[in-house]
Amino acid sequence: MTRPPVLPDGWRLVAFDSVGSTNDEAARLAEAGAAEGTVVWAREQTGGRGRRGRRWASPLGNLYSSTVLRPDCPAPRATELGFVAALAVADIVPPGRAVRLKWPNDVLVDGGKVAGILLESSVDQNGVVQHVVAGIGVNVTFAPELPEMRYPGAVLGGTVEGALEKLTRALAARVAAWRRQGFARIRAA
């Protein structure tokens, strides 16, 4: 792809060739006032991580992005955004492939892990969420195999830039639906 990725209207891309962690960069931007829909994307991460500080292999060839969300809700409700993000990833899987969402943060395709999700948030003294950073890593061109992995890796296919465009569109649509229709519809999906 020779042009920069196209994001949904009002969304902004902050791109890096290499960064320690897209979640860390997005959190810094959020603390500085970045708007919802600010997407930090890196071609590689040198300090990618998953839940509980687990290492997330992040070499060139896959999608590593973190999106600033501003849900304006109590902290317990913000956890629902993990399901929203998982559905957005499921939305970009090509038809005909078996997709399974494994709570709280894995997306499995054809029995292998194709994506991981890491939500990190900032909450004020009243328990209201100031921002959520939705970190999403997707295996686009290859699937890392690490000894601590519970599932074999799976690959989405296509290009990283194409996956980023599809993912941001799907995430924007799923977040809007969550706001309009509430969590019951998300949970049912």
C-alpha positions in Angstrom: 0.0 0.0 0.0 1.6 3.3 -1.1 -0.8 5.6 0.6 -1.2 6.0 4.3 -4.0 4.0 5.9 -7.4 5.7 5.9 -9.1 5.8 9.2 -12.8 6.6 10.0 -13.8 10.3 9.9 -12.5 12.1 13.0 -9.9 9.5 13.8 -6.2 10.3 13.8 -3.2 8.1 13.1 0.1 8.4 14.9 2.5 6.1 13.1 5.9 4.8 14.1 8.4 2.4 12.4 9.3 1.1 15.9 8.2 1.9 19.4 8.5 0.3 22.8 4.7 -0.1 23.3 1.8 1.4 21.4 -0.2 1.3 24.6 2.4 3.4 26.4 2.5 5.9 23.6 -1.3 6.1 23.4 -1.6 6.5 27.2 0.9 9.4 27.0 -1.2 11.0 24.3 -4.4 10.5 26.2 -3.0 12.1 29.3 -2.0 15.0 27.1 -5.6 15.4 25.9 -5.7 13.3 22.7 -9.2 12.8 21.4 -11.1 9.6 21.2 -10.1 7.8 18.0 -6.4 8.6 18.2 -4.7 5.5 17.0 -1.0 4.7 17.7 0.3 2.2 15.1 3.8 0.8 14.9 5.4 -1.6 12.4 7.2 -3.2 15.3 7.2 -3.0 19.1 10.3 -3.6 21.2 8.4 -3.9 24.5 5.0 -5.2 23.5 3.1 -6.9 26.3 -0.1 -8.7 27.0 -2.1 -9.3 30.2 -0.2 -9.7 33.4 2.9 -8.3 31.8 3.4 -11.3 29.5 5.7 -10.6 26.6 3.9 -10.1 23.2 6.2 -10.8 20.3 6.0 -7.8 18.0 8.4 -8.1 15.1 7.8 -6.6 11.6 4.9 -8.1 9.7 1.9 -7.9 12.0 -0.5 -5.2 13.3 0.3 -3.5 16.5 -2.1 -0.6 17.4 -3.6 1.1 20.4 -6.7 3.3 20.3 -7.6 6.1 22.7 -11.3 5.7 23.8 -13.1 8.1 26.1 -16.2 6.2 27.2 -17.2 8.6 30.0 -18.5 5.8 32.3 -17.9 4.2 35.6 -14.8 1.9 35.7 -16.7 -1.4 35.9 -18.6 -0.5 32.6 -15.3 0.3 30.8 -14.3 -3.4 31.0 -17.1 -4.0 28.5 -14.8 -2.4 25.9 -12.7 -5.6 25.8 -15.7 -7.4 24.3 -16.3 -4.5 21.9 -12.7 -4.7 20.7 -12.9 -8.5 20.3 -16.0 -8.2 18.2 -14.2 -5.6 16.0 -11.4 -8.0 15.4 -13.9 -10.8 14.6 -15.5 -8.4 12.1 -12.3 -8.3 10.0 -11.8 -12.0 9.8 -12.4 -13.2 6.2 -15.7 -15.1 5.7 -15.6 -18.9 6.0 -13.1 -19.0 8.9 -14.2 -20.2 12.3 -14.0 -17.3 14.8 -14.1 -17.8 18.6 -13.8 -15.0 21.2 -12.0 -16.3 24.4 -12.7 -13.9 27.3 -11.0 -11.7 28.3 -8.6 -10.9 25.5 -8.0 -13.5 22.8 -9.5 -13.9 19.3 -9.1 -17.4 17.9 -9.5 -18.2 14.2 -9.6 -21.8 13.0 -8.5 -22.9 16.5 -5.4 -20.6 16.7 -4.8 -17.3 18.3 -5.0 -14.5 15.7 -5.2 -11.5 18.1 -4.7 -10.3 21.6 -6.3 -7.3 23.3 -5.0 -5.3 26.2 -7.2 -2.6 27.8 -5.5 -0.1 30.1 -7.4 2.8 31.6 -7.1 6.0 33.7 -9.8 6.6 36.3 -10.4 9.8 38.3 -11.0 10.1 42.1 -14.8 9.7 41.5 -14.4 6.4 39.7 -15.1 7.8 36.3 -13.0 6.6 33.4 -10.9 9.4 31.9 -9.7 7.2 29.0 -9.2 3.6 27.9 -6.4 2.5 25.7 -7.4 -0.5 23.6 -4.3 -2.2 22.5 -4.9 -4.8 19.8 -2.2 -7.0 18.2 -3.2 -9.0 15.1 -1.2 -11.7 13.4 -1.5 -10.6 9.8 1.4 -12.2 7.9 2.9 -14.7 10.4 2.0 -16.3 13.8 4.7 -16.2 16.5 5.1 -19.4 18.5 6.3 -18.8 22.0 6.6 -21.6 24.7 4.1 -19.9 27.0 1.3 -19.7 24.4 -1.8 -21.6 25.3 -3.0 -21.8 21.7 -1.1 -22.2 18.4 -0.8 -19.0 16.4 -3.1 -18.2 13.4 -2.8 -15.7 10.6 -5.4 -13.3 9.3 -3.8 -12.7 5.9 -3.8 -9.6 3.7 -1.7 -6.5 4.5 -1.0 -4.8 7.8 -2.2 -1.5 6.4 -5.4 -3.1 5.1 -6.0 -4.8 8.5 -5.5 -1.4 10.2 -8.1 0.3 8.0 -10.6 -2.6 8.5 -10.0 -2.8 12.3 -10.4 1.0 12.9 -13.7 1.0 10.9 -15.0 -2.0 12.8 -13.9 -0.6 16.2 -15.5 2.8 15.4 -18.8 1.0 14.5 -18.7 -1.4 17.5 -18.0 1.5 20.0 -20.9 3.5 18.5 -23.2 0.5 18.8 -22.1 -0.1 22.4 -23.0 3.5 23.2 -26.3 3.5 21.4 -27.6 0.0 22.3 -25.7 -0.9 25.5 -23.8 -4.0 26.5 -26.6 -6.5 26.2 -26.4 -6.4 22.4 -22.6 -6.7 22.5 -22.7 -9.7 24.9 -25.3 -11.4 22.7 -23.1 -10.9 19.6 
